[in-house]
């Protein structure tokens, strides 16, 4: 057993034996915020997926699974990137609840047109956080900014797909 004190340097050696780039606070905090929004987007998407009813149900039901899959993949990629740059991700339910910027759907059945509005708003809020942190992330670590680029594009595309359900020419 080692008598090493739990200093940041010893913690880094213990948790990250590989060394390398260590994220500055702005990168750490930005990635944590993005992680929270992506985790909550999954929850919001599934809540609506399970409870949506009405016209064009099947298409919306299936598209919600696509959004959830993108958010899951994104949250995993962000969390793994956090670990790669010596940050411990926090995806606990209490943390998501405290820091999410997404509006929560009500419990119970949700009409498809209402669901579209809620999902588009959730997608836009998630992308809004990504765009808000983009420049500080890019300055701290351009590699991580590239990950944000990918998910901004995917989620904006989904917002366009979903919003087309109720948009009129």
C-alpha positions in Angstrom: 0.0 0.0 0.0 1.2 3.5 -0.9 1.1 6.4 1.6 0.7 8.9 -1.3 -1.5 11.8 -0.3 -4.6 12.4 -2.4 -3.1 15.5 -4.1 -4.1 16.4 -7.7 -0.8 15.1 -8.9 -1.1 11.8 -7.1 -4.7 11.5 -8.2 -3.7 12.1 -11.8 -1.0 9.4 -11.5 -3.5 7.0 -9.9 -6.4 7.6 -12.3 -4.4 8.5 -15.4 -1.2 6.6 -15.5 -0.8 7.5 -19.2 -0.1 11.2 -18.5 -0.6 13.6 -21.4 -2.8 16.7 -21.8 -4.8 17.7 -18.8 -8.0 19.7 -19.5 -8.1 23.2 -18.1 -11.1 24.2 -16.0 -12.9 25.8 -19.0 -12.7 22.6 -21.0 -13.7 20.5 -18.0 -16.7 22.6 -17.2 -17.8 22.9 -20.8 -17.7 19.2 -21.5 -19.6 18.5 -18.3 -22.3 20.9 -19.4 -22.5 19.2 -22.8 -22.6 15.8 -21.2 -25.5 16.8 -19.0 -27.6 18.1 -21.9 -26.9 14.9 -24.0 -27.8 12.6 -21.2 -31.0 14.6 -20.5 -31.8 14.6 -24.3 -31.8 10.8 -24.1 -34.2 10.9 -21.2 -36.6 13.4 -22.7 -36.5 11.6 -26.0 -37.4 8.3 -24.5 -40.1 9.7 -22.2 -41.8 11.2 -25.3 -41.1 8.0 -27.4 -43.0 5.9 -24.9 -45.9 8.3 -24.6 -46.5 9.9 -28.0 -49.9 9.4 -29.6 -51.7 10.8 -32.6 -51.2 11.5 -36.3 -48.0 10.3 -37.8 -47.2 8.4 -34.6 -45.1 5.7 -36.1 -42.7 8.0 -38.0 -42.2 10.2 -34.9 -41.9 7.2 -32.6 -39.0 5.9 -34.8 -37.4 9.2 -35.3 -37.2 9.7 -31.5 -35.2 6.5 -31.3 -32.7 8.0 -33.8 -32.4 11.1 -31.6 -31.9 9.0 -28.5 -29.2 6.9 -30.3 -27.3 10.1 -31.4 -27.5 11.5 -27.9 -26.3 8.2 -26.4 -23.4 8.0 -28.8 -22.6 11.6 -28.1 -22.7 11.4 -24.4 -20.5 8.3 -24.4 -18.0 10.0 -26.8 -18.0 13.2 -24.7 -17.5 11.2 -21.4 -14.7 9.2 -22.9 -13.1 12.4 -24.2 -13.3 13.8 -20.7 -11.5 10.8 -19.3 -8.9 11.0 -22.0 -8.1 14.6 -20.9 -8.1 13.7 -17.2 -11.6 14.8 -16.3 -14.1 12.7 -14.3 -17.5 12.8 -16.0 -20.6 13.1 -13.7 -23.7 11.6 -15.2 -25.6 11.1 -12.0 -29.4 11.7 -12.1 -29.1 14.4 -9.4 -26.5 16.2 -11.5 -28.6 16.1 -14.6 -31.6 17.3 -12.8 -29.7 20.2 -11.2 -27.9 21.4 -14.3 -30.1 20.5 -17.4 -31.2 23.3 -19.6 -33.9 21.2 -21.2 -37.5 21.6 -20.5 -39.1 18.5 -19.2 -42.2 16.9 -20.8 -45.2 16.1 -18.6 -45.9 12.5 -17.6 -48.6 10.9 -19.7 -49.6 10.7 -23.3 -48.3 13.5 -25.5 -50.0 14.4 -28.8 -47.6 14.2 -31.7 -47.7 17.9 -32.6 -46.9 18.8 -29.0 -44.2 16.2 -28.9 -42.6 17.8 -32.0 -42.5 21.1 -30.3 -40.9 19.7 -27.1 -38.3 17.6 -29.0 -37.3 20.5 -31.3 -36.9 22.8 -28.3 -34.8 20.1 -26.5 -32.6 19.6 -29.6 -32.1 23.4 -29.9 -31.3 23.8 -26.2 -28.7 21.0 -26.5 -27.1 22.5 -29.6 -27.3 25.9 -27.9 -25.1 24.7 -25.1 -22.7 23.1 -27.6 -22.5 26.3 -29.6 -22.1 28.4 -26.4 -19.1 26.4 -25.2 -17.6 25.8 -28.7 -15.2 28.8 -28.8 -13.7 28.2 -25.3 -13.4 24.5 -26.1 -11.8 25.2 -29.4 -9.3 27.5 -27.8 -8.4 24.9 -25.1 -8.5 21.8 -27.3 -9.3 21.9 -31.0 -9.6 18.1 -31.1 -12.5 18.2 -28.6 -14.1 21.0 -30.7 -14.1 18.6 -33.6 -16.3 16.2 -31.6 -18.7 19.1 -30.9 -18.9 19.9 -34.6 -20.1 16.4 -35.4 -22.9 16.4 -32.8 -24.0 20.0 -33.6 -24.5 19.0 -37.2 -26.3 15.7 -36.3 -28.7 17.3 -33.8 -29.4 20.3 -36.0 -30.3 17.9 -38.8 -32.7 16.0 -36.4 -34.3 19.3 -35.4 -34.9 20.1 -39.0 -36.4 16.6 -39.7 -38.6 16.7 -36.6 -39.8 20.3 -37.1 -40.8 19.4 -40.7 -43.6 17.3 -39.2 -45.6 20.4 -38.3 -44.2 23.1 -40.5 -46.3 24.5 -43.3 -44.9 26.0 -46.5 
